[in-house]
Amino acid sequence: MKEFIKNIIASMTLEEKASLCSGLDMFRLKGIARLGIPSILLSDGPHGLRKPVFDPDHLGIGQSIPSTCFPTASAMASSWDRNLLYEIGYALGEECLHEDVAVILGPGANIKRSPLCGRNFEYFSEDPYLTGELAASMIEGIQATGVGASLKHFAVNNQEYRRMTIDAIVDERTLREIYLAGFEMAVKQSRPRTVMCSYNKVNGVYASEHERLLTDILRKEWGYEGLVMTDWGACDDRVAGLKAGQDLEMPSSFGVNDAKIVKAVRDGTLSEAVLDEAVERVLELVYDAVENRLPDYCYEKRTHHVMARQAAAESMVLLKNDGILPLKKGMKIAVIGAFAIHPRYQGNGSSQVNPCRLEKAYCELCTYTSEITFARGYDLRSDVPDERLITEACNIARGAEVAIIFAGLPDSYETEGMDREHMRMPESHNELIRRVAEANPGTVVVLANGAPVEMPWLGNVKAVLEGYLGGEAAGGAAADLLFGMVNPSGKLAETFALQLDDYPSANYFPSGPRTVEYREGLYVGYRYFDTAKKAVLFPFGHGLSYTSFEYSDMEVSASQIKDDEELKVGVLVKNTGDVAGAEVIQLYVRDVESTIFRPEKELKGFDKVFLQPGEMTRVEFTLDRRSFAYYNVETADWHVESGDFEILIGSSSADIRARETIWVESTRPGVSVPDLRSTAGIYYNLPPGNLVVDDESFKAIYGETLPSNIVLEGEPYTINSTLGEVKETFFGRIFFELVHNSARNTLPEAEDGEMQKIMTEKMLEDLPLRNVLTFSEGKINEQMLEGLLLLINRKPAQGLVRLSTALLKIG
Ligand code: BGC
């Protein structure tokens, strides 16, 4: 293959080479008929196939072909089941084969830094180890079918606010240990065919032109050999991107950037060898797809639906159960909440799939009992409690043995392009739960949401089932769990704090206008709550079952190891209850005493086992150097400081059932361990209250002066200013309205038109001017933008001249 591709490249013109480095349209790559190079199709991802129906050319949030909507990533992650992720990946691959899609755009491996990130439902966890393991399994499943995966969004894309321009300021150690570690595991273990770089900047440089990230770390350190593509519209400076290791710009730049590549090679500012390398990777992807194409491939739609239901049931987390669950068949139940008939099962944005079949919880519950009533409880379009609907709900609750409320976050709360502003559920849901729980003490809440919510009513209800956004069969899965047909086995892949202010990022999310500082450093999720000893609503790794498990006979293979040796850890787990069930066994490592600050404990292993009543099994883990290491920024390497380490085995991060201490001896005792006690003491001694990290302490770990986060009065607008920013000026406002109207007219009508409108408006606000070139499909050219910028920057005469020249040119 290598030889074949090299020969093709040798026969290409410079223009042809440059043309292959950007998309043909929204989702296709260009082909070259003269050379017989075919065009291939990419499609979103990540929890279902979203192949546009008619026109792969439109903005990409319109109609798509029906496909199986599996649980979203934050749901799937709660299964902690590598095999399940592999199976779902495989099923996604099959659907791609059937539709002749060469690459599915997922999974997303970004860390859930704040509960507010609008795209949290597309991400797995607050923990990089869990993220990496699950992403790797999913990629392996997808790629086992011959279809390519796209690991995204590389990197440090943890918010939607100003996602196309924000500069994530993160210290090197945090970058390595938290934000890159999941990507690193997935890349090394599963070799995704493509990696998608993110929109944002990382420490001052756009991810799409970040040589350190794309070449030094991804390729040289991690050995990545696949293709790097941009997120849609993430390309800033095309030539700089190529030099940094970005091969493919998506979507099309309508020839604008191809011409820049040609010019750069001609004038000697870009070596043709760099271009050839990118072209080689594009062609490798294309011919790989050709080789794996199975145009007549068919899959069993029904089987995939069943799989979606099983996956949802495995992913839902039983957060609380005061003995009311499981329900008995035939029981008299009141089903309350519009979500029971209008399910909330996935998030908005590019990942939104058109499900083959959608299960409604109400209908599914009817298969378990005929003694069933229903009340809407709240208005889907309003957050304000509706007295009439609540009274109706209370009335049916009073007449039932159990009231089951389906509540959570409406569509408008969780979407790509927008972060949440708070962690509360709509008051219409909260008030409904309070009142129904008063009317019937046997109240159960089933939640639909992609990330944590506050639960002010928790003490008043008997049980809570966290359903997450469980995909097209979430309704049936919830019914199966509530009636005990399936035993819950999901565990939280993230901490549910009591309130928003408790999160370590609370004061530093989403910040802006220029930068977002990751001042909490390594202390994300349980790493923070455990270290600061702060109470939470539900800890990381928590999840109840209808049976119980006993842990015993923990064994470690040695009491002392060198850091280049492996340690085997084993534990016996027994199902001590009356029903079969699955348990997720979690292994955490705690550095007992260290010179550098370290979180209280970190997840380094997990396994899920299914046991019949009375059955027992031995679960084994293997730990290696990385399990004990921290990232040493001075030596730019992972390092273990000699000392005692506790190996903790638990049923959750807060429920440790067995522990052993071992000594790990460094094989590099000469390496000095950074001691930041005097300059960054707060990281050694986290205060119990709301986390505030002063400039000096953050600077001490960041290692440099912090970049300015202020937009100066009169600062000129640039090609990277957003439409939201320029609309503050007279000409900018006119331009914004023009773009806005044209976007409105070109967007296809969708069922949830209102939500799409809000999302599009938000996305336009955050869109840098440079992207108008692409999104206008070439109708607006660079010269026009230059003219516009002159106008906006109060140089009307020059601006008008430039604009009229541009307009005259296009006739
Ligand atoms: C999203 C990506 C997605 C792409 C294509 C972007 O806006 O960030 O996750 O794959 O669009 O739809």
Boltz pocket constraint, residues with backbone or C-beta under 6 A from the ligand:
constraints:
  - pocket:
      binder: B
      contacts: [[A, 44], [A, 45], [A, 59], [A, 60], [A, 105], [A, 152], [A, 231], [A, 232], [A, 350]]
      max_distance: 6.0
